[in-house]
Amino acid sequence: MKMYINTVSHYLPKKRVPNEYFKEVNGLSDSWIYERTGIKTRSKAGKDENTNTMAIEAVRNALPSLPFDIRDVDLIVGASYSPFDTVATIGHVVQREFHIKDAQVVYISSACSSLINALEIVEGYFATGKSKQALVIASEHNTAFSDETCEKSGHLWGDGATALFISDEPLGKKPAEILSIYSRGLGHISKGPEAVYLTPGREGLQMPDGRDVFIQACQYMRVALEEASELCGLGVDNLDWIIPHQANYRIINNLAKQLSLNEDKIFTNIKELGNTGSASTGICLSQNMETIRKDDLLGITVFGGGYSAGAAILRF
């Protein structure tokens, strides 16, 4: 059983919120934020945008390069921890918008690891013969839930969406075979669910213990990438490119040092977009497709609040 990403796309809101904005909101300066996070601006959805609308636009942006009719999709997996609607999910609205009438639709949430877990769901459906043509969508509207006045995390969050079309055969101009997928739940370690949480109707999106998140992310993003590489008989040093979850540039830099990686092998977008959650690695992949060449090996590694971690290895 093989899986190929045939098309990847993304959608980003036009608005960018600069660091200077937070000086009046929570007292943090541009230099303070940038030195600790690597963020200069962050994307912010407009008044008429939400998790669902961004998901639809990410899919729409894929259509010109999609190597098959979108109505042939038989599985839609939506991934998000910041939903617009917990009943009619991003998968359902995409199914309706594009008239994908024969698709099964499911929803997954595992914080910023959700995209990797969505790929695992596709892997399971493919393995059981229940699907051959899948669509994975990750969309996050972080700014709808974040508290901008919070000096611990109010300045971190950005909005955006990504769409990945996956099939059991290579199609299109630059298909990427998914060589391995690895994930694990980490709710039992350290601060776990207390470190990052979202309680709608109360405090919203909060990160009261960013230090613990930093420590665990540095460790488990490395572990996940090593485990995923080993599953397909590779070492991390075999990878041509790395896309880490875009949570904090210091985490990315720490990961690079642990693995002795050159920074020019690592794709990032956090400086402009901030932390776009589970969509971040898919957005980053879509933004850098022109740089990636045939036979290149690419590793994606993520860490999610709660906690969780995951990774995937792709060969183009």
N, C-alpha and C positions, 0 to 999 in steps of 0.2 A: 504494500500500500504506500503510494507516494502522494505528496502534496506540493503544489506549486502556487506561489503568489504570481498571478499573471498581470495584475494591474494594481497600483497603489496610488492613492490621491489624498488630498487634504483640503480643508477649508479653514481659513482664518478670518476673523472679523477685521475690519479696516482700522478700527480705533487702537491706538497705542497710548498707554498711560505711563508717563516718565516718572523716574524716581522723585523728581522735584515735587510732584503732587503730594507725596506723603509727608513732606516737611510740615505742612499745615494740618494734616489729618492725624498723624500719630507721632510727629516730632522727629522722624528719622530723616537724615540727610542723604543726598545722592551718593556721596562717598561712603557713608556707613553701610548702606544697602549693597552697593556694588562690591565693596571689599569682602563682604560676608556671604554674598549669594552669587555674584557674577551677573546679576540682572540689572539692565539699564532701563528697559521698558517692558511692559507686559501687554498682551492682547486682551481686549475687552469687548464682549458682545454688545451689539446695539440694543436699543429699547425694544425692537421688534424681533430680536433673535433669542434663541434658547437652545437647549441641548438637542431638541428634535430638529429645529430648522438648520442648525449647523451640520447635523448628520446628513440631512437631505442634500445640502449643498456639497458636502464632501463626495457623496455618491454621484451627484450630477457632474462634478468635475472629472470623474473617471470615465464618463460615457464616451468621449471622443477617442479614447485609446483602448476601450474595452474590446477584446477579441471575440466576443460572443454577445448574443442578445441578453440583456439584463433579465428578461423574463424567463431565461433558462435556469436562473438561480433557484436551487431547491432547499437552501438553508440560509437563514439570516441570523447571525449572532450579534447582538448589541452589547456593548461594554461601557459602563459608566457608573460612577458613584455620585454624580450630581444630576440626577434625572429631572426633566421637566414634568414628567408624569410617571408614576410608578406602576400604572396599569397599562396604559397605551404607551409602550416603550419605544425607544428609537427604532428598533427593528420593525415594529408594527407600522409606524408612520412611513418608514421607507418602503415597506411592502405596498402600502396603499398608494403612495406617491408615484411609484414606478410600475404599478400593476403586476407585481410578481406573485401571481395568484396561487402557484403550486408550491410555495416555499413553507417550510417549517420555521417558526420564529421563537428564539429563546433569548434570555437576558442574563448577563453575568455581572457581578460586582465583587471585585476583590481589590478595592482601592486602586493604586497606580499600577498594580500587577494585572489588571483586568484584561488588557489586550492579549497577554500571553495565555491567560486562562481561556480566553475566547478561541485562540488557536487550538488549544487542547480539546475544546468541545468539537471543533471541526474535525480534528484528528479522530475522535471517537465515532462521529457520525460516518466518516469515510471508512473506518475500519469495519463497521457493522454493515456497510453497504446501503445505508439510509440516505446518503448524499454523495454527489459527485461534483457539485458546483456551488460553492458557498460564498457568502458575503459577510465579512467581519467589519463592524463599525465601532469605533471608539469615539465618544464625544463627551466633552466636559465643559460645563458652564460654572466654573469655580467662582466667578465674581458674583453670581447670584446668591451664593451662600456665605461668602467670606465676610469677615468683619474688618473693614479697612482701618479702623481705629486701633486694632490690636497690633502692638509693636513687636510681638513675637512672630506673627505669620501673615498679617493683613496685607503685606506688600509682596507676597510671593506669587500670587495666583494669576494665571492667564486662562483664556478660553480658546477652544478650537476643536476640530474633529478630523478624523482620518477614516478612510475606507480601503479595505484590502479584499480583492476578489481572488478566490482560491479554487483550484480545480485539481483533479487527479491526473492531469496530463499537462505538459508544458505548452502554453499558448502565448501569443503576443510577441512583442519585439524583444523583451528582456525578462523572461520568466525566472523566478527564483525558487529553487527547490528547498523546501524546509527539511533540513537534514535531521534536526532534533528539536524537541521542546522539553523544557524542564521547569517544574514549579514546586513550591512547597509553602504550606501555611506556617506562620511563625507567631501565632497569637500567644504562645506559651512563654516566649522569651522576654526578658527585661520588662519594659513598660507596656509593650503590646498594645491592646486596645485603648489604653489611657493616653498614649502619646499623640495620636492624631484621631480626630473624630468629627462627625457631622451629625448634629441633632436638629433636624428641621423644626422650626417653630420655637426653638430655644436659642442656643448660642450660635448655631450654624457651624461653618467649617473652622475648626480650631486645631492648633498644633502647640499645646502647652509645654511639650518637652522636646524641642527641636534638637537639643544636644544628644538625646538618646536616639532619635531618628537618624542623626548624622552617623553616630557610631555603628548602629546596626546596618544602615544602608551601605556604608563603606565595606563592611565585612561580607554581607550576604549577596550583594551584587557581584562581588568577586567570586564567591562560592558558586552562585548560580551559573555564571559564565563558564567557569571551569567544569562544572558538572555537565552542562549542555554540550560543551566541546568534547568531553570524554565520551559521552553517549554515541557520538558519531566518529570516534576514533581520531580526534584531532586534539591539538593543544591550543591554548589561547594565542600562542605565538604564530600559529598557522593562519590566523585571521588577518585579512587585509584591512577590514574596517570594523569599528565598534560603535554602536549607538546605545549609550546608557540612558536610563530615565533622566529627564531634564528637571531635576528637583533643585539642585544647588551645584554651582560650578566647583565648589571646594570638594564636594563628594566625587564629582567626575575626575578632578585632578588627583585626589587620593587614590581612586581606582586605577588610574593610569600609572601612578608610582608603584602600587602594589604589584601590578602585572608587568612592569617595566615596558610600558607602551609609549611610543612617541605620540605627542598630542596631535600630530597631523594625520593620525589614523583614526581619530575620534571625531564623529560628527556631533555638532551641538547647535542648538537654537535658543538656549535659555536666555542669552543676553538680550534678545529682542522680544521674546514671547513670554518669559517667566515660566512658571511650572504649569504646564497644560495637562497634568495628570496622566491618566491612562492613554490618552491620545498622543502624548509627547513623542514617543519613539516612532510611531507610525507617521506622524507629521514630518519628523526629521528624516525618515527614510524617503518619503515622497519628495522632500525638498532636495535630496542629494542623488536622485536616481541617475542624473546625467553624468555624475562623477564615477559611478560604479561601472566596472567593465565586466565583460564575459569571463566566467570562471573565477571571479572574485568571491571570497568567503567573507561573510559579514555576521557579526554577533550582536544580538540585542539583549540587554540585561536590565532588569527592572527591580524596584523595591516599592512595596506598598504599605501604607499605614494599616495597622491592625494586629500584627504585621504579616507580610507575605513577600515572596521573592520569586523571580522566574527569569528564564532566558530562552533564546532560540538561536539556532545557527542556520544561516541561509547560504546557498551556493547559486550564483547567477550563471 
